[in-house]
Amino acid sequence: MRLRHPSGRIVHLTCGVSLSEALTPADAFTTLEAAAAALRAGLSGTSGTLGIALRLSHPLAAALVDDGRARTRLRAELDRHGLEVVTLSGGPDAEGGGAPPVQAEATQAETTQAGIESSGTPQVPAGSSGTPSAPIAPLPDWSEPARLQHTLALARILVDMLPDEEVRGAISTCGLGRREDWDEAHERDGARHLRRLSGGLADLAWRVGRAVRCGFRPEPGYVLDTPEQTVTALTKVDKDRLGVCLDLTRVALDWPAPLDGIDRLTDAGLSVITVRITDPAVAWQPLLRHLLAADTARTEYIEIDTAGPGAADLTYVLEQLTSLGLVPEHEPCTAP
């Protein structure tokens, strides 16, 4: 859903849709069919094109980036269901779980027992359609090239998924890596991969005429955690293409002064590329109002987690945005 901010900027309101259990394009088409039906049923009062934030498993992303016809088919399926994609998730929650750092060792033991190889390739039972019987092993952090390759694959997929009139989109990723593992060698390798990510996104924009930006998500236990740690870790990145993705639930719960923390990021030149609302019970409203003040819109993409009562969440968030003066794209803005 596209909304026009009083500043004139378009803000995309999207519902999260996960294809994280799909390993192949064929699986993805089947999963999307069911997900679209469930989404429409949950949002029975909403008609027209719906914006969704897709979460793709890394095996599916690898398959799609190598198969142009599959990307064309996926785009056609989105159109058929009245869905549009402007963001993709490359964070842990798109990789089969997203366990917090303190659970990492237990999670690794569980996946090993389940028969998942360290390479991240799931063991699929004979006769299966391709859906794994156990969670997909998460990708390594930003010190490893696999994370860079997956993120660039998502960017390549996204430019083919964007609506015809859109010239840019966004992807999200993890907060670099676990802080307890982030030694000097990891930091050096991570910095190199971030430079390559920036270069890859610039090259993609030059080739296809569509820009993709990437937001890194601060999370407890990661290199990107507090506002100060996030600014320090990202101080030298290409800020035209790289920024942050904020889970407003985590910000409200974990940051001592959430509004000041957001200002700390933006004052340092970091863009809040995407924000997520994952728990409607947490007081995310002041944070959203702070990001979307009348004079400026400091974010462009708002994702609602639809694991819960999606219809109520979307309606309420839309009411909050309307109170700030945002209106459907083709309606004139009025001051809030």
Secondary structure, DSSP 8 states (H G I E B T S, - for coil): -EEE-TTS-EEEEEEEEEETT--SHHHHHHHHHHHHHHHHHHTTT--S-EEEEEEE-HHHHHHHHT-HHHHHHHHHHHHHTTEEEEEEEESGGGTT----GGGHHHHHHHHHHTT--TTS-----TT--S--SS-------TTSHHHHHHHHHHHHHHHHHS-TT--EEEEEE--SSBGGG--HHHHHHHHHHHHHHHHHHHHHHHHHS-EEEEEE---TTBSS-SHHHHHHHTTTS-TTTEEEEEEHHHHHHH-SSHHHHHHHHHHTT--EEEEEE--TTS--HHHHHHHT-TT--S-SEEEE--SS-HHHHHHHHHHHHHHTT-EETTS-----
